Amino acid sequence: MPCEGDSVKALTGWKEITKIETYTGVEDFYDFSIVAKDGSKVQNYFANGALVQSSL
């Protein structure tokens, strides 16, 4: 599990995690897989500026 202060690889280089937010309550969400051009599954990606981890 990532922690504040950890570094993650972004499109523009390594970035430090400065804040992790936890949301509670009921929300609709969608989980899907992303496949790279070489056929490998992409586990982590950025969406609307947020680092996302796929659980599929």
C-alpha positions as CSV (number, residue, x, y, z in Angstrom):
1,M,0.0,0.0,0.0
2,P,1.5,3.4,-0.9
3,C,2.2,5.9,1.8
4,E,2.7,9.7,1.9
5,G,6.3,10.4,1.1
6,D,6.5,7.4,-1.4
7,S,7.5,8.1,-5.0
8,V,5.6,7.0,-8.0
9,K,6.5,7.1,-11.7
10,A,4.5,9.7,-13.6
11,L,4.5,10.6,-17.3
12,T,6.8,13.6,-16.5
13,G,9.1,11.7,-14.1
14,W,9.0,10.6,-10.4
15,K,6.5,12.3,-8.1
16,E,6.2,12.2,-4.4
17,I,2.9,11.3,-2.8
18,T,2.0,14.3,-0.7
19,K,-1.6,13.4,0.4
20,I,-3.7,10.3,0.5
21,E,-7.5,10.7,0.9
22,T,-9.9,8.1,2.1
23,Y,-13.5,8.4,1.2
24,T,-16.3,6.7,3.1
25,G,-19.9,6.2,2.2
26,V,-21.7,4.8,-0.8
27,E,-20.5,5.8,-4.2
28,D,-20.9,4.3,-7.7
29,F,-17.6,3.1,-9.2
30,Y,-16.4,1.3,-12.2
31,D,-13.5,-1.2,-12.3
32,F,-11.9,-2.2,-15.6
33,S,-8.7,-3.5,-17.0
34,I,-6.3,-1.6,-19.2
35,V,-4.1,-3.6,-21.6
36,A,-0.8,-2.1,-23.0
37,K,0.2,-2.4,-26.6
38,D,2.4,-5.4,-25.8
39,G,-0.6,-7.2,-24.2
40,S,0.5,-6.8,-20.6
41,K,-2.1,-5.6,-18.0
42,V,-1.6,-2.1,-16.7
43,Q,-2.2,-2.1,-12.9
44,N,-1.6,1.6,-12.1
45,Y,-2.4,4.7,-14.2
46,F,-3.4,8.3,-13.9
47,A,-7.0,9.4,-14.4
48,N,-8.0,13.1,-14.1
49,G,-4.7,13.7,-12.3
50,A,-5.3,10.9,-9.7
51,L,-3.2,7.8,-9.4
52,V,-5.5,4.8,-9.8
53,Q,-4.8,1.1,-9.1
54,S,-6.9,-1.5,-10.9
55,S,-8.1,-4.4,-8.7
56,L,-9.0,-6.7,-11.7
